[in-house]
């Protein structure tokens, strides 16, 4: 038996039924015995110390130990999908793998102890354990997993700026929307697609950002329309403008401001990659009074002399 296949319980000298405390105690005793500081220059002791440390790292972790118990060393491989493996085992045990199943042949195994009728065992493990390489393995995996589904979710501007956990009632779960997302971007939610022999596909969530009235998205920047009275534009004023977070800011409008003029508020736009914020541009819109009052008309004509 190669080192990579050695039983981890045997390495620590404990039974498979050992408790967490028994595993810890066995590891400490062996670690003291084989520690490099106690065995300077002893390569065999150093190798033994590495083996028992690796065994303890697995068996002291509840999830890793469960995967090792269920699937052996393959359960510890990077990219291993225990849910897919369990789904496949359940599907095969119910007869789903017979005849025209995705792998063909008779599954004929109990747990994962022995395969028959499958051909190349490495190919099967590659499909079960999340190896997404091209060619035959990639095709077999895509055929065995369920189809992806696509859905939409609408979020507020504040959620787009700050990021949020958004409920997906139709899929029975949630999706984490990252800060800075823009309308039309997609977020993948693993395992929320259609069911297949090796488990479900994924959900692709199309995100729509609902900007409040007056706000416009311009890349990483935001543009906000701010109405002004004629006197405020002429004489200057301090006006309150809303922010994406739902608060307000005081903006000093200089005297002589023109309609359509833009003022910049730094760091109040959309969240950029890396966490920085874009800019919030306030577009000044001078409002003209709507009135039939003759006095107002006289005042307006009087202003013509100042253009």
ABEGO torsion letter per residue (X at the ends): XBAAABBAAAAAGBBAABBAAAAAAAAAAAAAAABAAABBGBAAAAAAAAAAAAAAAAAABAAAAAAAAAAEAAAABBGBBAAAAAAAAAAAAAGAABEABAAEEBAGBBEAABBBGAEBAAAAAAAAAGBABBEAAAAAAAAABBBBBBBBBBBBAAAAAAEBBBBBAAAGBBBBBBBGBBBGBBBBBBGABBBBAAEBBBBBBBBBBBBBBGBBBBEABBBBBBBBBAAAAAAEBBBBBBBAAGBBBBBBBBBGBBBGBBBBBBGABBBBBGGBBBBBBBBBBBBBBBBABAAAAAAAAAAAAAX
